[in-house]
Amino acid sequence: MSKNHLIAQAAEQLWQAKQNSSVCDPIRELAGDAGFSLEEAYQIQLLNTQREVAQGRRIVGHKIGLTSKVVQTQLGVDQPDFGCLFDDMIYADGEDVALSSILQPRVEAEIALVLKQDLKHERHTVVDILNAIDYVLPAIEIVGSRVRNWDIRLVDTVADNASCGAVVVGSRPVKAKALDFRQCGMVLTHKGEVVSNGTGALCLGNPLIAAVWLANTMVKMGTPLQAGELILTGALGAMVSVNEVGVYEAQIQGLGSVSAAFV
């Protein structure tokens, strides 16, 4: 069986899992001992992205995943990954999120950027990123996996749109110059208990470093980041599984709070 056929088969497996709201086996198993390369995993992601757009969904931004050095070590990788954010993935602070709408949901608090300029250079600097930011928001990414029991390796999560389910964004825009991104402290609570905490330094050392990586990567892919896009820069602390309805609230220093309300 040709690799192109296997790539199409993997995309179809993930697509059907989403349509049926059911989990599937890891897509890496389809390729046998040869496996899928990282490039092939992104080809799988792209096939389903094109399918989503053809059905009317609109790309409004991108997420950066695998920004934790600990998680990178666990998956045996030395770089982050990315996925697309679609218009119907974006929730307002406190807006109800159906627990059943995300497969195997988990939450993590992040710093979100909204761009006012395109990022088209072959190599960007942190200054380029700061100049391109319109404003910053606190965010809770709701990650989800179509792969049964989160049994993922790098190619599985990349193919599965970087395991992105939805994102809740805060309501108070903050200018980038008001923040020290690296020192932004985060506390995520549920039912009054702290379930995760961290700082910007846990996101590749600085969320702006993650943003530089994404900007450069998207140029290489031929799809540069554009003005108006929402960028999730990566987790500031550990992911937390969501097993019941309720509210998860993130407080991020300098950005205020944002809440994901599962119903």
For each residue, the residues with C-beta under 8 A, 3 or more apart:
1: 5 6
2: 5 6
3: 6 7 31 34 40
4: 7 8
5: 1 2 8 9
6: 1 2 3 9 10 30 31 36
7: 3 4 10 11 36 40 43 44 47
8: 4 5 11 12 47
9: 5 6 12 13 30
10: 6 7 13 14 27 30 31 36 44 159
11: 7 8 14 15 44 47 48 51 159
12: 8 9 15 16
13: 9 10 16 17 24 25 27 30
14: 10 11 17 18 24 27 44 48 146 159 160
15: 11 12 18 19 48 51
16: 12 13 19 20 24
17: 13 14 20 22 23 24 103 146
18: 14 15 21 103 146
19: 15 16
20: 16 17
21: 18 100 103
22: 17 103
23: 17 103 104 145 146 147 148 149
24: 13 14 16 17 27 146 147 148
25: 13 29 147 148
26: 29 147 148 151 152 153 156
27: 10 13 14 24 30 31 36 44 147 155 156 159 160
28: 31 35 36 153 155 156
29: 25 26 32
30: 6 9 10 13 27 36
31: 3 6 10 27 28 34 35 36
32: 29 35
33:
34: 3 31
35: 28 31 32 155
36: 6 7 10 27 28 30 31 40 41 44 155 159
37: 40 41 155
38: 41 42 154 155 158
39: 42 43
40: 3 7 36 37 43 44 155
41: 36 37 38 44 45 154 155 156 158 159
42: 38 39 45 46 158 159 221
43: 7 39 40 46 47
44: 7 10 11 14 27 36 40 41 47 48 158 159
45: 41 42 48 49 83 84 158 159 160 161 162
46: 42 43 49 50
47: 7 8 11 43 44 50 51
48: 11 14 15 44 45 51 52 161
49: 45 46 52 53 59 84 161
50: 46 47 53 54
51: 11 15 47 48 54 55
52: 48 49 55 57 84 86
53: 49 50 56 57 58 59
54: 50 51
55: 51 52
56: 53
57: 52 53 86 87 88
58: 53 86 87
59: 49 53 84 85 86 87
60: 85 86 87 89 90 228 229 230
61: 84 85 229 230 231 232
62: 82 83 84 85 214 218 225 229 230 231 232
63: 82 83 84 85 141 162 164 167 231 232
64: 67 80 81 82 210 211 213 214 231 232 233 234
65: 80 81 82 83 143 157 162 163 164 234
66: 71 72 75 77 79 80 81 154 157 162 234
67: 64 71 80 203 204 207 210 233 234 235
68: 71 72 202 203 234 235
69: 72 73 204
70: 73 74
71: 66 67 68 74 75
72: 66 68 69 75 77 78 79 80
73: 69 70 76
74: 70 71
75: 66 71 72 152 153 154 157
76: 73 153 154
77: 66 72 81 154
78: 72
79: 66 72 213
80: 64 65 66 67 72 204 210 213 214 234
81: 64 65 66 77 154 157 158 162
82: 62 63 64 65 162 214 217 218
83: 45 62 63 65 158 161 162 163 164
84: 45 49 52 59 61 62 63 161 164
85: 59 60 61 62 63 89 90 164 167 230 232
86: 52 57 58 59 60 89
87: 57 58 59 60 90
88: 57
89: 60 85 86 164 165 166 167
90: 60 85 87 166 167 169 230
91: 95 97 166 167 168 169 260
92: 95 168 169 171
93: 168 169 170 171 257 258 259
94: 259 261
95: 91 92 168 261
96: 261 262 263
97: 91 101 102 142 166 168 260 261 262 263
98: 101 262 263
99: 102 105 242 244 245 262 263
100: 21
101: 97 98 165 166
102: 97 99 105 142 144 165 166 242
103: 17 18 21 22 23 144 145 146 165
104: 23 144 145 149 150
105: 99 102 142 143 144 165 241 242 262
106: 142 143 144 239 240 241 242
107: 140 141 142 143 188 239 240 242 248 260
108: 140 141 143 188 196 235 236 237 238 239 240
109: 138 139 140 186 188 196 198 235 236 237 250 252 258
110: 138 139 140 141 203 207 232 233 234 235 236
111: 136 137 138 139 181 184 200 203 207 233 236 252 255
112: 136 137 138 139 167 169 170 230 231 232 233
113: 129 133 136 176 211 230 231 233
114: 133 134 135 136 137 173 228 229 230 231
115: 118 119 132 133 134 225 226 227 228 229 231
116: 132 133 134 227 228
117: 131 132 227
118: 115 132 224 225 226 227
119: 115 124 128 129 132 215 218 219 224 225 226
120: 219 224
121: 124 128 215 219
122: 216 219
123: 216
124: 119 121 128 129 212 215 216
125: 128 129 212
126: 129 130 206 208 209 212
127: 130 131
128: 119 121 124 125 131 132 212 215
129: 113 119 124 125 126 132 133 208 211 212 215
130: 126 127 133 176 177 208
131: 117 127 128
132: 115 116 117 118 119 128 129 227
133: 113 114 115 116 129 130 136 176
134: 114 115 116 173 227
135: 114 173 174 175 176
136: 111 112 113 114 133 173 174 175 176 179 255
137: 111 112 114 169 170 172 173 174 255 258
138: 109 110 111 112 169 170 250 251 252 255 256 257 258
139: 109 110 111 112 167 168 169 170 232 250 258
140: 107 108 109 110 167 168 188 248 250 258 259 260
141: 63 107 108 110 164 165 166 167 232 235
142: 97 102 105 106 107 165 166 167 168 242 260
143: 65 105 106 107 108 163 164 165 239
144: 102 103 104 105 106 163 164 165 166
145: 23 103 104 150 152 157 160 163
146: 14 17 18 23 24 103 160
147: 23 24 25 26 27 150 151 152 156 157 160
148: 23 24 25 26 151
149: 23 104
150: 104 145 147
151: 26 147 148 156
152: 26 75 145 147 156 157 160 163
153: 26 28 75 76 156 157
154: 38 41 66 75 76 77 81 157 158
155: 27 28 35 36 37 38 40 41 158 159
156: 26 27 28 41 147 151 152 153 159 160
157: 65 66 75 81 145 147 152 153 154 160 162 163
158: 38 41 42 44 45 81 83 154 155 162
159: 10 11 14 27 36 41 42 44 45 155 156
160: 14 27 45 145 146 147 152 156 157 163
161: 45 48 49 83 84 164
162: 45 63 65 66 81 82 83 157 158
163: 65 83 143 144 145 152 157 160
164: 63 65 83 84 85 89 141 143 144 161 167
165: 89 101 102 103 105 141 142 143 144
166: 89 90 91 97 101 102 141 142 144
167: 63 85 89 90 91 112 139 140 141 142 164 230 232
168: 91 92 93 95 97 139 140 142 258 259 260
169: 90 91 92 93 112 137 138 139 230 258
170: 93 112 137 138 139 255 256 257 258
171: 92 93 258
172: 137 255 256
173: 114 134 135 136 137
174: 135 136 137 178 179 254 255 256
175: 135 136 178 179
176: 113 130 133 135 136 179 181
177: 130
178: 174 175 254
179: 136 174 175 176 184 254 255
180: 183 184 200 254
181: 111 176 184 200 206 207 208
182: 199 200 201 205 206 207
183: 180 199 200 201 253
184: 111 179 180 181 199 200 207 236 252 253 254 255
185: 197 198 199 252 253
186: 109 196 197 198 199 236 237 250 251 252 253
187: 194 196 197 250 251
188: 107 108 109 140 194 195 196 197 237 240 248 249 250 251
189: 192 193 194 195 248 249 250 251
190: 193 195 240 246 247 248 249
191: 246
192: 189
193: 189 190
194: 187 188 189 197
195: 188 189 190 240 248
196: 108 109 186 187 188 237 238 239 240
197: 185 186 187 188 194 237
198: 109 185 186 202 235 236 237 238
199: 182 183 184 185 186 202 236
200: 111 180 181 182 183 184 203 206 207 236
201: 182 183 205 206
202: 68 198 199 235 236 237
203: 67 68 110 111 200 206 207 209 210 233 234 235 236
204: 67 69 80 207 209 210 213 234
205: 182 201 209
206: 126 181 182 200 201 203 209 210
207: 67 110 111 181 182 184 200 203 204 210 211 233 234 236
208: 126 129 130 181 211 212 233
209: 126 203 204 205 206 212 213
210: 64 67 80 203 204 206 207 213 214 233 234
211: 64 113 129 207 208 214 215 231 233
212: 124 125 126 128 129 208 209 215 216
213: 64 79 80 204 209 210 216 217
214: 62 64 80 82 210 211 217 218 225 231
215: 119 121 124 128 129 211 212 218 219 224 225
216: 122 123 124 212 213 219 220
217: 82 213 214 220 221
218: 62 82 119 214 215 221 223 224 225
219: 119 120 121 122 215 216 222 224
220: 216 217
221: 42 217 218
222: 219
223: 218
224: 118 119 120 215 218 219
225: 62 115 118 119 214 215 218 229 231
226: 115 118 119 229
227: 115 116 117 118 132 134
228: 60 114 115 116
229: 60 61 62 114 115 225 226
230: 60 61 62 85 90 112 113 114 167 169
231: 61 62 63 64 112 113 114 115 211 214 225
232: 61 62 63 64 85 110 112 139 141 167
233: 64 67 110 111 112 113 203 207 208 210 211
234: 64 65 66 67 68 80 110 203 204 207 210
235: 67 68 108 109 110 141 198 202 203 238 239
236: 108 109 110 111 184 186 198 199 200 202 203 207 252
237: 108 109 186 188 196 197 198 202
238: 108 196 198 235
239: 106 107 108 143 196 235
240: 106 107 108 188 190 195 196 248
241: 105 106
242: 99 102 105 106 107 142 248 262
243:
244: 99 262
245: 99 262 263
246: 190 191 261 262
247: 190 259 260 261 262
248: 107 140 188 189 190 195 240 242 259 260 262
249: 188 189 190 257 258 259 260
250: 109 138 139 140 186 187 188 189 257 258 259
251: 138 186 187 188 189 256 257
252: 109 111 138 184 185 186 236 255 256 257 258
253: 183 184 185 186
254: 174 178 179 180 184
255: 111 136 137 138 170 172 174 179 184 252
256: 138 170 172 174 251 252
257: 93 138 170 249 250 251 252
258: 93 109 137 138 139 140 168 169 170 171 249 250 252
259: 93 94 140 168 247 248 249 250
260: 91 97 107 140 142 168 247 248 249
261: 94 95 96 97 246 247
262: 96 97 98 99 105 242 244 245 246 247 248
263: 96 97 98 99 245
